[in-house]
Each structure stands twice: as structure tokens, then as C-alpha cells.
Amino acid sequence: MDDRARGRIEAGPVLAAVGAALLLVSLFLDWYEEVGTAWEVFEVWDVVLAALALVTLYSAFEEISGREPLAERLLPLVGVVAFVIVLSQLINDPPAATDAAADTGIWLALAGSALMAVGGILTSSHISIALVTDGARTETRATEPLERER
């Protein structure tokens, strides 16, 4: 019986989808103090990160729904690329945010892109961490008690 038919959802695509949602939300939060959101700071990276997050969401939902997606090859690559972009902007401020301190948005983006990468790697490496959704329980059989010695 197929894993999805039994109510199992692999954790890799779920982690990737959660990370992509965090990355999308982070784009609307301040990345640098007194400078603004990712949409205000970047010229191109904001659009690239949004596209990577949307591709991840699509691929993850394709994987979760049981269709034959490209997720196995696509999710790790997209997640690692997003993580490298966010990390590079944390290390080397963009011109619009020179000498500005990092704010909430960039930390959320870093966490989201890391989840995207980890979820993608779990998906492609076939490490099975699954969430069981059908409420199945392990059956145990009662055994007869040992008779006391008299």
C-alpha cells in the first residue's frame, strides 16, 4: 500500500513548504534597521527569493499530493540557492543598506531558507521522516499472566 494512502506525509516537503512560507513573509518585514523591507532594499534579489519560495511551495505540494514532481531534484537546489543568497546579504550588506544593522526580516529569511534547504535535502536523500495522520496505533496483544508457584 502506498505511504500516502495510509496517511503518511513525508516531513521533507513539509519543512520545505514551511521554510518557503517564512521566506515569503520575511520579504515584507524590515531586513535592515531604518532602511526597510527586502522590496525596498534590493533591486533583483527580492524577486529572485520570492520566485524561489513559490517554486518550493509548488514542488512541495506536488510531492505531498503524490504526483510525480521534480521535487526530488529541484527542492534541494532551490533551498540551497535561497540560503546562499540570504547568507550573502547578511554578510555583505546591499548598497542601499550600507552599515545598517540586520533586522527581523533577514533572520526570518535565513531560518526559512535553511528550512527550505533541509527539507529539500531530506526529500532527495530519501531519509524517511513521516507524519502519520490516520491515527493508527500499534496493536499489542495481551499475554496470559505467569502462574505463581505454589
KEKE-3310 file (N, C-alpha, C; in steps of 0.2 Angstrom, whole numbers, plus 5000, padded with zeros to 4 digits):
npx = (5004:5003:5012:5006:4993:4990:4990:5002:5013:5027:5041:5050:5046:5036:5044:5051:5041:5036:5047:5048:5036:5039:5050:5044:5035:5045:5050:5042:5045:5055:5072:5084:5088:5080:5080:5072:5060:5064:5059:5061:5075:5082:5086:5085:5086:5075:5065:5070:5071:5058:5052:5060:5054:5041:5042:5047:5036:5026:5033:5034:5021:5016:5024:5019:5006:5007:5009:5020:5033:5046:5052:5061:5073:5073:5070:5081:5091:5085:5082:5095:5101:5093:5096:5110:5109:5103:5111:5123:5118:5117:5130:5137:5131:5118:5120:5110:5109:5120:5131:5120:5111:5106:5089:5073:5067:5078:5083:5073:5071:5083:5081:5070:5075:5085:5077:5070:5081:5085:5073:5073:5084:5081:5071:5076:5086:5080:5078:5068:5057:5042:5025:5012:4995:4983:4979:4983:4987:4999:4996:4994:4996:4988:4996:4995:4995:5009:5009:5008:5020:5016)
npy = (4994:5011:5024:5037:5033:5027:5037:5044:5057:5064:5072:5080:5088:5095:5103:5110:5118:5125:5133:5140:5148:5155:5162:5170:5178:5185:5194:5205:5211:5222:5221:5227:5239:5255:5256:5247:5235:5220:5222:5235:5237:5229:5227:5216:5204:5202:5198:5187:5179:5178:5171:5159:5154:5152:5142:5132:5130:5126:5114:5107:5105:5097:5086:5081:5079:5067:5067:5065:5074:5086:5088:5080:5082:5096:5103:5103:5110:5123:5127:5127:5137:5148:5150:5153:5165:5173:5172:5178:5191:5194:5194:5203:5218:5225:5239:5249:5248:5250:5249:5247:5240:5222:5217:5210:5204:5198:5188:5180:5176:5170:5158:5153:5150:5141:5130:5127:5122:5111:5103:5100:5093:5082:5077:5073:5064:5053:5050:5045:5053:5053:5060:5053:5053:5046:5042:5029:5016:5006:4989:4979:4963:4955:4945:4930:4930:4925:4910:4908:4901:4888)
npz = (5000:4996:5004:5005:5004:5016:5025:5028:5028:5021:5030:5024:5012:5019:5028:5019:5013:5024:5026:5014:5015:5026:5021:5011:5019:5026:5017:5017:5029:5039:5034:5036:5049:5050:5036:5028:5020:5011:4998:4997:4998:4990:4972:4963:4970:4979:4971:4965:4977:4980:4969:4971:4983:4979:4969:4977:4986:4977:4972:4983:4987:4976:4979:4991:4988:4980:4967:4953:4954:4951:4962:4970:4964:4962:4974:4984:4977:4975:4988:4994:4985:4989:5002:5001:4995:5004:5015:5010:5009:5022:5026:5017:5016:5006:4994:4997:5010:5017:5031:5039:5053:5055:5054:5059:5048:5039:5047:5049:5036:5034:5042:5036:5023:5027:5032:5020:5012:5021:5021:5007:5005:5013:5006:4994:4998:5002:5015:5027:5036:5043:5045:5053:5049:5051:5063:5067:5078:5087:5088:5102:5110:5123:5135:5143:5161:5171:5180:5197:5207:5218)
capx = (5000:5007:5013:5001:4986:4990:4990:5009:5016:5035:5042:5055:5042:5033:5049:5052:5035:5036:5053:5046:5031:5043:5054:5039:5033:5051:5051:5038:5047:5062:5078:5089:5085:5079:5081:5066:5059:5068:5056:5064:5082:5085:5084:5083:5086:5069:5061:5073:5069:5050:5052:5062:5050:5035:5044:5047:5029:5023:5036:5032:5014:5016:5027:5014:5000:5008:5011:5027:5035:5053:5054:5067:5079:5073:5069:5087:5094:5081:5083:5102:5102:5090:5100:5116:5108:5101:5118:5127:5116:5118:5137:5139:5125:5117:5122:5105:5109:5127:5132:5114:5110:5101:5083:5070:5066:5084:5084:5067:5073:5089:5078:5066:5079:5088:5072:5069:5087:5085:5068:5074:5089:5078:5067:5081:5091:5076:5078:5061:5054:5035:5020:5006:4989:4977:4978:4985:4991:5002:4992:4998:4992:4989:4998:4992:5000:5013:5006:5013:5022:5013)
capy = (5000:5017:5028:5042:5030:5025:5043:5046:5063:5064:5078:5084:5093:5100:5108:5115:5122:5130:5137:5145:5152:5160:5167:5175:5183:5189:5199:5211:5214:5225:5217:5232:5244:5261:5256:5245:5228:5217:5225:5242:5237:5225:5228:5210:5198:5201:5195:5180:5175:5176:5166:5153:5152:5150:5136:5127:5129:5122:5107:5103:5102:5092:5080:5079:5076:5061:5067:5064:5080:5087:5090:5076:5086:5103:5106:5104:5115:5129:5128:5129:5144:5154:5150:5156:5172:5177:5172:5183:5198:5195:5195:5209:5222:5228:5246:5253:5247:5250:5250:5246:5233:5217:5217:5204:5200:5194:5182:5175:5174:5165:5152:5150:5147:5135:5125:5125:5118:5105:5100:5098:5088:5076:5074:5070:5059:5048:5049:5044:5055:5054:5062:5049:5057:5042:5040:5022:5014:5000:4984:4975:4958:4954:4939:4927:4931:4919:4907:4909:4895:4887)
capz = (5000:4995:5010:5005:5005:5023:5029:5030:5025:5022:5033:5020:5008:5023:5030:5013:5012:5029:5025:5009:5018:5031:5017:5008:5024:5028:5012:5019:5035:5038:5034:5039:5053:5047:5029:5025:5018:5006:4992:4996:4999:4984:4965:4960:4975:4982:4966:4965:4983:4980:4964:4973:4988:4976:4966:4983:4988:4971:4971:4990:4987:4972:4982:4996:4985:4977:4960:4951:4953:4950:4969:4972:4961:4962:4981:4987:4974:4976:4995:4995:4982:4993:5008:5000:4993:5011:5019:5007:5010:5029:5027:5013:5015:4999:4994:5000:5017:5020:5038:5043:5057:5052:5057:5060:5041:5037:5052:5047:5029:5035:5045:5031:5018:5029:5032:5013:5011:5024:5018:5000:5006:5016:5001:4989:5000:5004:5023:5029:5042:5041:5050:5052:5050:5051:5070:5068:5084:5087:5092:5107:5112:5130:5136:5150:5166:5173:5186:5203:5210:5225)
cpx = (5004:5006:5007:4994:4985:4990:4997:5011:5023:5036:5047:5051:5038:5037:5050:5047:5034:5041:5051:5041:5035:5047:5050:5037:5039:5052:5047:5040:5054:5068:5084:5086:5086:5080:5075:5066:5064:5065:5059:5071:5085:5082:5082:5082:5079:5064:5063:5071:5062:5049:5054:5057:5043:5036:5044:5040:5026:5026:5034:5025:5013:5019:5022:5008:5001:5009:5018:5030:5043:5056:5060:5073:5079:5073:5076:5091:5091:5083:5091:5104:5099:5094:5107:5115:5107:5107:5122:5125:5117:5126:5139:5132:5125:5119:5116:5105:5116:5127:5125:5114:5105:5095:5079:5069:5072:5085:5079:5068:5079:5086:5074:5070:5083:5083:5070:5075:5087:5079:5069:5079:5086:5074:5071:5085:5087:5076:5070:5059:5047:5030:5014:5000:4983:4976:4979:4989:4994:4998:4997:4993:4993:4991:4995:4997:5003:5009:5011:5014:5019:5017)
cpy = (5006:5021:5033:5039:5028:5031:5046:5052:5064:5071:5083:5090:5098:5105:5113:5120:5127:5135:5142:5150:5158:5165:5172:5180:5188:5195:5205:5214:5217:5221:5221:5237:5251:5262:5253:5237:5226:5220:5232:5242:5234:5228:5222:5204:5197:5197:5188:5176:5173:5171:5159:5150:5149:5143:5131:5125:5124:5115:5103:5101:5097:5085:5077:5076:5070:5061:5066:5070:5080:5088:5086:5080:5093:5106:5107:5110:5122:5131:5131:5136:5149:5155:5154:5164:5176:5177:5178:5190:5199:5197:5202:5213:5225:5236:5251:5253:5246:5252:5250:5240:5229:5218:5210:5200:5196:5188:5177:5172:5168:5158:5149:5147:5141:5129:5123:5120:5111:5100:5097:5092:5081:5073:5070:5064:5053:5046:5050:5047:5057:5056:5057:5052:5053:5040:5032:5021:5007:4995:4980:4969:4957:4947:4936:4928:4924:4916:4907:4902:4894:4883)
cpz = (5000:5002:5011:5007:5012:5028:5031:5025:5026:5025:5028:5016:5013:5026:5025:5012:5017:5028:5020:5011:5022:5026:5013:5013:5026:5023:5013:5026:5034:5039:5037:5043:5049:5039:5025:5024:5013:4999:4991:4996:4992:4977:4962:4965:4978:4977:4965:4971:4983:4975:4967:4979:4984:4972:4971:4985:4983:4971:4978:4990:4982:4975:4987:4993:4981:4970:4959:4949:4952:4957:4971:4970:4962:4969:4984:4984:4975:4983:4996:4991:4986:4999:5007:4998:5000:5015:5016:5008:5018:5030:5023:5012:5008:4999:4997:5007:5020:5027:5042:5047:5054:5057:5057:5053:5039:5041:5050:5040:5029:5037:5040:5025:5020:5030:5025:5011:5014:5022:5011:5001:5009:5010:4996:4991:5003:5011:5025:5036:5041:5047:5048:5054:5051:5058:5071:5074:5083:5091:5096:5109:5119:5131:5143:5155:5168:5179:5191:5205:5217:5229)
residu = (MET:ASP:ASP:ARG:ALA:ARG:GLY:ARG:ILE:GLU:ALA:GLY:PRO:VAL:LEU:ALA:ALA:VAL:GLY:ALA:ALA:LEU:LEU:LEU:VAL:SER:LEU:PHE:LEU:ASP:TRP:TYR:GLU:GLU:VAL:GLY:THR:ALA:TRP:GLU:VAL:PHE:GLU:VAL:TRP:ASP:VAL:VAL:LEU:ALA:ALA:LEU:ALA:LEU:VAL:THR:LEU:TYR:SER:ALA:PHE:GLU:GLU:ILE:SER:GLY:ARG:GLU:PRO:LEU:ALA:GLU:ARG:LEU:LEU:PRO:LEU:VAL:GLY:VAL:VAL:ALA:PHE:VAL:ILE:VAL:LEU:SER:GLN:LEU:ILE:ASN:ASP:PRO:PRO:ALA:ALA:THR:ASP:ALA:ALA:ALA:ASP:THR:GLY:ILE:TRP:LEU:ALA:LEU:ALA:GLY:SER:ALA:LEU:MET:ALA:VAL:GLY:GLY:ILE:LEU:THR:SER:SER:HIS:ILE:SER:ILE:ALA:LEU:VAL:THR:ASP:GLY:ALA:ARG:THR:GLU:THR:ARG:ALA:THR:GLU:PRO:LEU:GLU:ARG:GLU:ARG)
# end
